[in-house]
């Protein structure tokens, strides 16, 4: 197991190196994407562009530029924005990370619990009215756009019914850090959690139901029934454990992507200054250092999530260990 962990860490390092090179080439070496011209602004004199190119090292070879960029990003950590001159990139990303982590972690807890409940209940009541009702609700949750649901929730909780006892506790839009108190942090995020989790509860519930129904046709389930095991024991100890492989795979990919910035729409609707919103603003301004930092940050979480999922396979399914 230790050798497997080391192997996965080495693979992660190589993947992250490849991603950093690719991202650097896309934003700094693509024809027409001259960072010096972007910094100098419109209608800048050629002499000004040449001076900026020399000051920032854009007149050096690409390997040297890459090395300097990575050094300033990870070692000296003094890489500054091209748009907001003098503003360092790393503090911007670090300030945005807690908001995104809080949003995604809370929503993930809700959608995992909800997905397990919906999937197990639907599989246990297969082809009944309850099963069809749960699948219809899941399909509705999948079909509702996150930004639309968020705006509806804001309309209800921030405007129409904010003065009623039901939503009078809802604070104004934005993120309240944990340092301001657990209560304030929870109140600011509970509605964004529910909004983000609705989509994934529907997806995970349907996937888990299909996986459970498929597992119930396996020989080891028939053997467990022949031994006289109860339905709940067969479901929880045998069928559910095997069906969690696809569940865990999806969770790792989704969680990594959302922490990396894929929760952009939820952050924008609820005024949360997370990584997704930071990346969106940087793309609007073509702030290349910020884009480079956020893309590498997002890639790390996706790669790390994949590695953790691979290791969890051996814990969930004994056949993987064999």
One Martini backbone bead per residue (centre of mass of N, CA, C, O) as a GRO file, in nm:
protein
  322
    1UNK     BB    1   0.058   0.063  -0.021
    2UNK     BB    2   0.299   0.255   0.001
    3UNK     BB    3   0.390   0.222  -0.295
    4UNK     BB    4   0.128   0.334  -0.417
    5UNK     BB    5   0.146   0.616  -0.298
    6UNK     BB    6   0.416   0.695  -0.422
    7UNK     BB    7   0.331   0.654  -0.715
    8UNK     BB    8   0.103   0.864  -0.714
    9UNK     BB    9   0.281   1.110  -0.638
   10UNK     BB   10   0.461   1.099  -0.886
   11UNK     BB   11   0.236   1.126  -1.093
   12UNK     BB   12   0.135   1.400  -0.994
   13UNK     BB   13   0.394   1.558  -1.054
   14UNK     BB   14   0.395   1.508  -1.361
   15UNK     BB   15   0.116   1.624  -1.422
   16UNK     BB   16   0.164   1.910  -1.307
   17UNK     BB   17   0.395   1.978  -1.495
   18UNK     BB   18   0.239   1.949  -1.760
   19UNK     BB   19   0.022   2.161  -1.695
   20UNK     BB   20   0.208   2.406  -1.653
   21UNK     BB   21   0.325   2.404  -1.938
   22UNK     BB   22   0.063   2.425  -2.099
   23UNK     BB   23  -0.044   2.687  -1.974
   24UNK     BB   24   0.196   2.863  -2.044
   25UNK     BB   25   0.182   2.828  -2.353
   26UNK     BB   26  -0.104   2.936  -2.398
   27UNK     BB   27  -0.056   3.235  -2.252
   28UNK     BB   28   0.271   3.296  -2.360
   29UNK     BB   29   0.307   3.135  -2.671
   30UNK     BB   30   0.083   3.228  -2.827
   31UNK     BB   31  -0.010   3.363  -3.101
   32UNK     BB   32  -0.098   3.702  -2.997
   33UNK     BB   33   0.005   3.663  -2.680
   34UNK     BB   34   0.114   3.959  -2.559
   35UNK     BB   35   0.189   4.068  -2.250
   36UNK     BB   36   0.322   4.342  -2.304
   37UNK     BB   37   0.083   4.469  -2.459
   38UNK     BB   38  -0.118   4.439  -2.227
   39UNK     BB   39   0.033   4.617  -2.019
   40UNK     BB   40   0.066   4.880  -2.197
   41UNK     BB   41  -0.168   4.896  -2.386
   42UNK     BB   42  -0.323   5.095  -2.582
   43UNK     BB   43  -0.133   5.260  -2.810
   44UNK     BB   44   0.148   5.175  -2.766
   45UNK     BB   45   0.463   5.211  -2.788
   46UNK     BB   46   0.720   5.019  -2.896
   47UNK     BB   47   0.915   5.106  -2.670
   48UNK     BB   48   0.733   5.029  -2.434
   49UNK     BB   49   0.701   4.730  -2.502
   50UNK     BB   50   1.004   4.665  -2.497
   51UNK     BB   51   1.053   4.745  -2.203
   52UNK     BB   52   0.850   4.549  -2.073
   53UNK     BB   53   0.970   4.291  -2.193
   54UNK     BB   54   1.238   4.325  -2.037
   55UNK     BB   55   1.140   4.354  -1.740
   56UNK     BB   56   0.967   4.066  -1.756
   57UNK     BB   57   1.126   3.858  -1.960
   58UNK     BB   58   0.997   3.822  -2.267
   59UNK     BB   59   1.293   3.807  -2.424
   60UNK     BB   60   1.322   3.530  -2.348
   61UNK     BB   61   1.320   3.219  -2.323
   62UNK     BB   62   1.081   2.993  -2.249
   63UNK     BB   63   1.225   2.829  -2.024
   64UNK     BB   64   1.300   3.079  -1.859
   65UNK     BB   65   1.017   3.192  -1.819
   66UNK     BB   66   0.906   2.945  -1.675
   67UNK     BB   67   1.103   2.940  -1.437
   68UNK     BB   68   1.039   3.224  -1.330
   69UNK     BB   69   0.736   3.184  -1.288
   70UNK     BB   70   0.755   2.941  -1.087
   71UNK     BB   71   0.930   3.083  -0.880
   72UNK     BB   72   0.726   3.322  -0.823
   73UNK     BB   73   0.488   3.126  -0.743
   74UNK     BB   74   0.641   2.902  -0.529
   75UNK     BB   75   0.887   3.047  -0.385
   76UNK     BB   76   0.869   3.369  -0.364
   77UNK     BB   77   0.567   3.474  -0.412
   78UNK     BB   78   0.583   3.759  -0.625
   79UNK     BB   79   0.358   3.747  -0.812
   80UNK     BB   80   0.200   3.973  -1.030
   81UNK     BB   81  -0.024   4.164  -1.161
   82UNK     BB   82  -0.114   4.307  -1.478
   83UNK     BB   83  -0.350   4.497  -1.378
   84UNK     BB   84  -0.275   4.506  -1.063
   85UNK     BB   85  -0.028   4.671  -0.979
   86UNK     BB   86   0.143   4.497  -0.708
   87UNK     BB   87  -0.050   4.260  -0.692
   88UNK     BB   88  -0.058   3.965  -0.550
   89UNK     BB   89  -0.155   3.641  -0.627
   90UNK     BB   90  -0.152   3.448  -0.383
   91UNK     BB   91  -0.337   3.609  -0.186
   92UNK     BB   92  -0.588   3.594  -0.367
   93UNK     BB   93  -0.620   3.286  -0.360
   94UNK     BB   94  -0.615   3.244  -0.048
   95UNK     BB   95  -0.872   3.423   0.001
   96UNK     BB   96  -1.066   3.230  -0.183
   97UNK     BB   97  -1.053   2.938  -0.071
   98UNK     BB   98  -1.240   2.928   0.185
   99UNK     BB   99  -1.505   2.984   0.035
  100UNK     BB  100  -1.499   2.737  -0.155
  101UNK     BB  101  -1.463   2.515   0.057
  102UNK     BB  102  -1.720   2.575   0.216
  103UNK     BB  103  -1.922   2.541  -0.012
  104UNK     BB  104  -1.843   2.250  -0.115
  105UNK     BB  105  -1.844   2.086   0.149
  106UNK     BB  106  -2.137   2.132   0.233
  107UNK     BB  107  -2.264   2.030  -0.033
  108UNK     BB  108  -2.136   1.745  -0.027
  109UNK     BB  109  -2.276   1.640   0.222
  110UNK     BB  110  -2.562   1.668   0.109
  111UNK     BB  111  -2.530   1.498  -0.161
  112UNK     BB  112  -2.443   1.235  -0.032
  113UNK     BB  113  -2.682   1.186   0.154
  114UNK     BB  114  -2.902   1.225  -0.064
  115UNK     BB  115  -2.799   1.013  -0.269
  116UNK     BB  116  -2.815   0.769  -0.081
  117UNK     BB  117  -3.113   0.788  -0.010
  118UNK     BB  118  -3.231   0.781  -0.297
  119UNK     BB  119  -3.091   0.524  -0.408
  120UNK     BB  120  -3.179   0.320  -0.190
  121UNK     BB  121  -3.485   0.372  -0.197
  122UNK     BB  122  -3.526   0.311  -0.501
  123UNK     BB  123  -3.407   0.020  -0.500
  124UNK     BB  124  -3.596  -0.095  -0.270
  125UNK     BB  125  -3.855   0.033  -0.461
  126UNK     BB  126  -3.876  -0.108  -0.720
  127UNK     BB  127  -4.134  -0.029  -0.938
  128UNK     BB  128  -4.263   0.193  -0.775
  129UNK     BB  129  -4.397   0.485  -0.681
  130UNK     BB  130  -4.152   0.580  -0.518
  131UNK     BB  131  -3.943   0.542  -0.736
  132UNK     BB  132  -4.067   0.732  -0.948
  133UNK     BB  133  -4.071   0.984  -0.771
  134UNK     BB  134  -3.764   1.004  -0.719
  135UNK     BB  135  -3.681   1.020  -1.023
  136UNK     BB  136  -3.836   1.278  -1.087
  137UNK     BB  137  -3.697   1.460  -0.880
  138UNK     BB  138  -3.413   1.414  -0.990
  139UNK     BB  139  -3.466   1.527  -1.275
  140UNK     BB  140  -3.540   1.808  -1.181
  141UNK     BB  141  -3.269   1.873  -1.040
  142UNK     BB  142  -3.096   1.842  -1.301
  143UNK     BB  143  -3.263   2.061  -1.483
  144UNK     BB  144  -3.191   2.281  -1.291
  145UNK     BB  145  -3.047   2.567  -1.288
  146UNK     BB  146  -2.839   2.711  -1.068
  147UNK     BB  147  -2.888   3.016  -1.123
  148UNK     BB  148  -3.196   3.004  -1.104
  149UNK     BB  149  -3.225   2.885  -0.821
  150UNK     BB  150  -3.064   3.111  -0.683
  151UNK     BB  151  -3.253   3.346  -0.761
  152UNK     BB  152  -3.503   3.231  -0.624
  153UNK     BB  153  -3.384   3.219  -0.339
  154UNK     BB  154  -3.329   3.522  -0.324
  155UNK     BB  155  -3.619   3.619  -0.369
  156UNK     BB  156  -3.728   3.481  -0.112
  157UNK     BB  157  -3.499   3.551   0.119
  158UNK     BB  158  -3.429   3.872   0.030
  159UNK     BB  159  -3.736   3.978  -0.036
  160UNK     BB  160  -4.032   3.869  -0.006
  161UNK     BB  161  -3.957   3.682   0.288
  162UNK     BB  162  -3.750   3.832   0.485
  163UNK     BB  163  -3.969   3.945   0.712
  164UNK     BB  164  -4.013   3.671   0.797
  165UNK     BB  165  -3.965   3.401   1.009
  166UNK     BB  166  -3.832   3.212   0.788
  167UNK     BB  167  -3.606   3.459   0.666
  168UNK     BB  168  -3.484   3.665   0.887
  169UNK     BB  169  -3.190   3.515   0.922
  170UNK     BB  170  -3.096   3.606   0.654
  171UNK     BB  171  -2.835   3.725   0.514
  172UNK     BB  172  -2.649   3.881   0.325
  173UNK     BB  173  -2.473   3.870   0.065
  174UNK     BB  174  -2.210   3.641   0.114
  175UNK     BB  175  -1.914   3.590   0.309
  176UNK     BB  176  -1.858   3.424   0.624
  177UNK     BB  177  -1.624   3.373   0.823
  178UNK     BB  178  -1.524   3.181   1.090
  179UNK     BB  179  -1.421   3.429   1.261
  180UNK     BB  180  -1.734   3.537   1.291
  181UNK     BB  181  -1.866   3.260   1.324
  182UNK     BB  182  -2.056   2.982   1.292
  183UNK     BB  183  -2.334   3.108   1.255
  184UNK     BB  184  -2.265   3.307   1.024
  185UNK     BB  185  -2.145   3.096   0.833
  186UNK     BB  186  -2.399   2.918   0.808
  187UNK     BB  187  -2.609   3.132   0.713
  188UNK     BB  188  -2.447   3.216   0.448
  189UNK     BB  189  -2.442   2.890   0.327
  190UNK     BB  190  -2.704   2.716   0.329
  191UNK     BB  191  -2.834   2.803   0.058
  192UNK     BB  192  -2.595   2.740  -0.132
  193UNK     BB  193  -2.581   2.444  -0.062
  194UNK     BB  194  -2.863   2.362  -0.163
  195UNK     BB  195  -2.830   2.464  -0.452
  196UNK     BB  196  -2.578   2.285  -0.528
  197UNK     BB  197  -2.699   1.996  -0.433
  198UNK     BB  198  -2.943   1.931  -0.613
  199UNK     BB  199  -2.806   1.826  -0.867
  200UNK     BB  200  -2.633   1.589  -0.725
  201UNK     BB  201  -2.858   1.427  -0.602
  202UNK     BB  202  -2.982   1.337  -0.869
  203UNK     BB  203  -2.735   1.201  -0.994
  204UNK     BB  204  -2.651   1.006  -0.759
  205UNK     BB  205  -2.920   0.862  -0.725
  206UNK     BB  206  -2.936   0.736  -1.012
  207UNK     BB  207  -2.664   0.590  -1.014
  208UNK     BB  208  -2.706   0.416  -0.759
  209UNK     BB  209  -2.955   0.266  -0.849
  210UNK     BB  210  -2.832   0.130  -1.101
  211UNK     BB  211  -2.603  -0.016  -0.947
  212UNK     BB  212  -2.777  -0.182  -0.751
  213UNK     BB  213  -2.941  -0.339  -0.962
  214UNK     BB  214  -2.691  -0.475  -1.087
  215UNK     BB  215  -2.581  -0.615  -0.826
  216UNK     BB  216  -2.844  -0.795  -0.768
  217UNK     BB  217  -2.740  -1.001  -1.015
  218UNK     BB  218  -2.533  -1.125  -0.852
  219UNK     BB  219  -2.404  -1.404  -0.700
  220UNK     BB  220  -2.345  -1.296  -0.407
  221UNK     BB  221  -2.640  -1.216  -0.353
  222UNK     BB  222  -2.768  -1.496  -0.381
  223UNK     BB  223  -2.598  -1.620  -0.156
  224UNK     BB  224  -2.700  -1.435   0.072
  225UNK     BB  225  -2.993  -1.524   0.046
  226UNK     BB  226  -2.943  -1.831   0.094
  227UNK     BB  227  -2.835  -1.770   0.396
  228UNK     BB  228  -3.058  -1.556   0.525
  229UNK     BB  229  -3.024  -1.270   0.487
  230UNK     BB  230  -3.109  -0.969   0.523
  231UNK     BB  231  -3.200  -0.700   0.338
  232UNK     BB  232  -3.032  -0.486   0.488
  233UNK     BB  233  -2.762  -0.640   0.485
  234UNK     BB  234  -2.735  -0.672   0.182
  235UNK     BB  235  -2.745  -0.374   0.114
  236UNK     BB  236  -2.516  -0.251   0.316
  237UNK     BB  237  -2.278  -0.488   0.303
  238UNK     BB  238  -2.287  -0.548  -0.024
  239UNK     BB  239  -2.424  -0.369  -0.244
  240UNK     BB  240  -2.334  -0.082  -0.158
  241UNK     BB  241  -2.029  -0.121  -0.150
  242UNK     BB  242  -1.999  -0.190  -0.454
  243UNK     BB  243  -2.159   0.072  -0.566
  244UNK     BB  244  -1.945   0.298  -0.463
  245UNK     BB  245  -1.745   0.326  -0.694
  246UNK     BB  246  -1.898   0.527  -0.878
  247UNK     BB  247  -1.956   0.732  -0.657
  248UNK     BB  248  -1.659   0.800  -0.586
  249UNK     BB  249  -1.566   0.886  -0.863
  250UNK     BB  250  -1.759   1.126  -0.895
  251UNK     BB  251  -1.684   1.277  -0.638
  252UNK     BB  252  -1.388   1.336  -0.699
  253UNK     BB  253  -1.434   1.500  -0.957
  254UNK     BB  254  -1.641   1.709  -0.854
  255UNK     BB  255  -1.490   1.820  -0.610
  256UNK     BB  256  -1.233   1.911  -0.757
  257UNK     BB  257  -1.373   2.104  -0.958
  258UNK     BB  258  -1.521   2.288  -0.753
  259UNK     BB  259  -1.270   2.378  -0.591
  260UNK     BB  260  -1.134   2.487  -0.869
  261UNK     BB  261  -1.418   2.668  -0.984
  262UNK     BB  262  -1.706   2.530  -1.077
  263UNK     BB  263  -1.876   2.729  -0.863
  264UNK     BB  264  -1.932   3.002  -1.007
  265UNK     BB  265  -2.241   3.050  -1.019
  266UNK     BB  266  -2.286   3.041  -0.713
  267UNK     BB  267  -2.092   3.271  -0.641
  268UNK     BB  268  -2.230   3.494  -0.807
  269UNK     BB  269  -2.523   3.482  -0.697
  270UNK     BB  270  -2.406   3.499  -0.373
  271UNK     BB  271  -2.138   3.674  -0.344
  272UNK     BB  272  -1.881   3.480  -0.366
  273UNK     BB  273  -1.526   3.509  -0.315
  274UNK     BB  274  -1.394   3.288  -0.509
  275UNK     BB  275  -1.219   3.115  -0.739
  276UNK     BB  276  -1.419   3.136  -0.972
  277UNK     BB  277  -1.452   3.445  -0.963
  278UNK     BB  278  -1.154   3.513  -0.997
  279UNK     BB  279  -1.121   3.379  -1.275
  280UNK     BB  280  -1.336   3.541  -1.424
  281UNK     BB  281  -1.205   3.820  -1.382
  282UNK     BB  282  -0.933   3.747  -1.517
  283UNK     BB  283  -1.055   3.682  -1.798
  284UNK     BB  284  -1.175   3.962  -1.853
  285UNK     BB  285  -0.867   4.099  -1.812
  286UNK     BB  286  -0.629   3.915  -1.882
  287UNK     BB  287  -0.486   3.792  -1.612
  288UNK     BB  288  -0.237   3.575  -1.633
  289UNK     BB  289  -0.129   3.510  -1.345
  290UNK     BB  290  -0.406   3.438  -1.224
  291UNK     BB  291  -0.480   3.218  -1.423
  292UNK     BB  292  -0.237   3.037  -1.370
  293UNK     BB  293  -0.290   2.990  -1.065
  294UNK     BB  294  -0.587   2.879  -1.082
  295UNK     BB  295  -0.535   2.641  -1.274
  296UNK     BB  296  -0.328   2.494  -1.099
  297UNK     BB  297  -0.507   2.469  -0.855
  298UNK     BB  298  -0.734   2.305  -0.993
  299UNK     BB  299  -0.555   2.070  -1.091
  300UNK     BB  300  -0.467   1.966  -0.818
  301UNK     BB  301  -0.749   1.875  -0.716
  302UNK     BB  302  -0.811   1.677  -0.942
  303UNK     BB  303  -0.563   1.496  -0.909
  304UNK     BB  304  -0.599   1.433  -0.607
  305UNK     BB  305  -0.880   1.306  -0.630
  306UNK     BB  306  -0.794   1.070  -0.811
  307UNK     BB  307  -0.591   0.945  -0.614
  308UNK     BB  308  -0.787   0.896  -0.377
  309UNK     BB  309  -0.983   0.714  -0.531
  310UNK     BB  310  -0.783   0.485  -0.593
  311UNK     BB  311  -0.736   0.421  -0.287
  312UNK     BB  312  -1.040   0.363  -0.210
  313UNK     BB  313  -1.090   0.107  -0.368
  314UNK     BB  314  -0.934  -0.085  -0.168
  315UNK     BB  315  -1.138  -0.031   0.068
  316UNK     BB  316  -1.414  -0.111  -0.066
  317UNK     BB  317  -1.277  -0.335  -0.265
  318UNK     BB  318  -1.125  -0.641  -0.244
  319UNK     BB  319  -1.066  -0.695  -0.551
  320UNK     BB  320  -0.852  -0.470  -0.580
  321UNK     BB  321  -0.642  -0.585  -0.386
  322UNK     BB  322  -0.609  -0.855  -0.556
   0.00000   0.00000   0.00000
